[in-house]
């Protein structure tokens, strides 16, 4: 697949961690990192992502087969609030990633999910128009809703962002993608564990690297979409 990663790319590392490591790492990071302001007073927020794939499971198979350069499309909204919805394309090359996004209205999102795409070729966003072309050429369709609770921390030097994602759920056996029509089930192996994600620009500051040192912590390829597709 011929694909470039335009603009500034970020490093992205992922780890599946258990309850004990989650508690220890969270306690350490809080000494130097701040809560992301988007998390509000509770320090967490609910993320819902609607992933696109085709009948051949293109996105899933590229992940499983370890294709170095790949892309995926998703619609994302937070805390079941449809006043802010984004269409995202995530480009990945090994541990480097780049995310492009475009805002959708609730009406546009509902139309897309209902199969009404006639408005997309004239949309103001190039990304929306690109998705339309790939829905036509690759037969991409909304495939699955992935939900989880995110606890985010930020550190300005290196533009570091560390998140703990827990309570991963899937709508694999339901077709409801929006609030009021969602029927999902737990997808994580360990209910008390989390997915630790570390994102940064050119470098990871030594102080953060030291705080993240945990015995038995091993980097691994982890995909929430892949985990939620294990059942079908």
N, C-alpha and C positions, 0 to 999 in steps of 0.2 A: 504494500500500500504506500503510495507516494503521499507524504504528508509532512508539512513543516510545522514547527512550533513557533508561531510569531510572537514578537515582543519579549518581555522579560519572563523567563521560566522560573519556577520554584522547585526546590527539592521537597520530596514527600516521602516520609518513612512511616510504616505502619507496623504495629505489634498487637497481637491478641494477648491480653493480660488477665490474670485472675484477680479475685477480690482483694487479697492481701497486698499484691503489688499496686493495685489501683489506689488503695488507701495510703500506702507509703509514698508513692510518687506524687499524689495530689498534695500531701502534707509538705513535701520538700519544695515543690514548684511554687506553692503559695508564698514562700519566703521571699521570692524575687520577682515573680510574675504577677501581673494584674488580671483580674477577670475582664473578659471582653465586655465592653459596655452594652453590646446587644443582648447580653444574657439577663440583664435586669437584676432585681434584688435577689432572686432565687439562685442566680449564678448558672442557670441552665435554660435551655429552650428546646422545644420539640421541632424536629426536622422531618419533613415529608418530601420524598423524592419519587417522581414518576419516571421510570426508566423506559427508554425506547429500545426495541430490538425487532428482528424480523423472524419469519417462520423458520429460517435456518439457524437461528440463535447466533447471529454474527458477533454481536458484542460479547456474549457469554463465551463463545468458543475462542475468540481472540485472547480473552483474559486467561482461560484455562490453558491454552497452548503457548502462553508466554510471548505473544507477538510483541515485539519491542515498540513499534509505533502503532498506536491505536487511538480511537476516539469513541466517545459515547455521548449521547444526548439525554437530557433529563429535564423535567420541569420540577421546580422546587418552591416550597412555601413553608412558612414557619408558624408554630403555635396555632395552627388551624385558622390563620388570618389570611383571607384571600384578597386583601387590599394591596398586598405586595407579592407578586408571583414572578419568578424568573425562568426563562428558558436558558439552559446552560449547555455548552459543548465543552467537554473536558478532553484535552489532548494529552497523551501520555507517551513518554519515551524513557524507558527504564524508570529511574527514580525522579526524573524531571517531569513537571506537569505545567500546563497552562490552561486557564479557564476563561472562556468567552461567554458573555451573557447578554440577554436582552429582556426587558421587562414586558410582561404580558398582562392584559387586563383580565379580570375574572371571566368576562364574556368571551374573550378570545380563547382562554384556556378551556372553558366548557365546550366551545365550538370544536376545538381541535380534538378533545377527548371523545366527542360525539361523532367524529369522522367528517366534520364540515371543514374543509381546508381551502375553500374557494377564495377566502380573504387573504391567504398567506402570500401569494406571488406579488401582491402590491403592498406588502407590509413595509413600514419605514425601516425595519431592522434587517440588515443583510443576513444575520443569523437565522431569523425566522424564514427568510426566503431560501436559505440553504437547507434547512430542515425539510421544507416543502419538496425541494428537488430530490432529497434523499428518501423521503417517504414515497416518492414516485419511482425512483430508480432502484432503490434497495428494499423497498417495501417495509420501511421502518414503521412501527406502530407502538402506541403505549402498551407496555408489556406487564409492568409490575409496579406496585407501590411499596417502597421501603421506608419505614418509620423508625426513628430512634431519638433518644434524649442526648443532647450534646452539652458538655461542660467545657467551655473554652477559656484558655489563658493566653495572654499576649506579652511579648517582650520586645521593646522597640529596636535595640541593636540586632541587626540581622533580619528584622521584620519576622520574628519568630512567633508562631502560633501553635500551641499544643492543645489538643482536644481529647476528651474522654467521651467516647460514644457508647452508650449502654441501652439496654431494653430494645434491642433490634427486633422489629416485627415485619411481617410480610403479608401482602394481600394476594398471595399466589392463588388461593382458591376463591377469591372474591374479585369482583370487577369494579368495586367502588374505589375511586381515586380521590374524591373530594369530601370534605366534612359533611356529615349527615348521611353518608352512604358507604362508610368505610367498615369493612369486616376483615380484621387481620388477626394473625396468630404469631406467637413468639417464634423466632428463628435462631436465636443464639444457643450455643451448646452449654454455656455456663451463665445462668441467670444473674449471678453476682459479678461477673467479669465485665470487661469493656474492651473496646478497640482504642488503642492509643495512637493518635496521629500527630506527627511532628512535621511542620512545614516551615521553610525558611528560604531566604533568597540566596545570596552568594556563600554565606558561611553560617555555621551554627556556633554561637558564642560558647567559650569553654565552660563558663559557669553553668549554662543550661545542660551542656553535654555531661558534666560531672553529676549534676542532680538527677539525670536520667539513668545513671549507671545502676543497674539492678541485676543481681545474680540470676542467671537463667533466662534473662530477657533476650530473645532472639528475633531479629528482623525477619518478616515473612511477607509474602504477597498475600494481601487480604482484600477481598472485595465484598462489600455489603450486598451488592446485587448478586454476586456469585453465591454467597451464603444463602440468600433468600431463594435462589433458584435450585438449590440442591434437591428439593422435593418434586421438581417437575419443570 
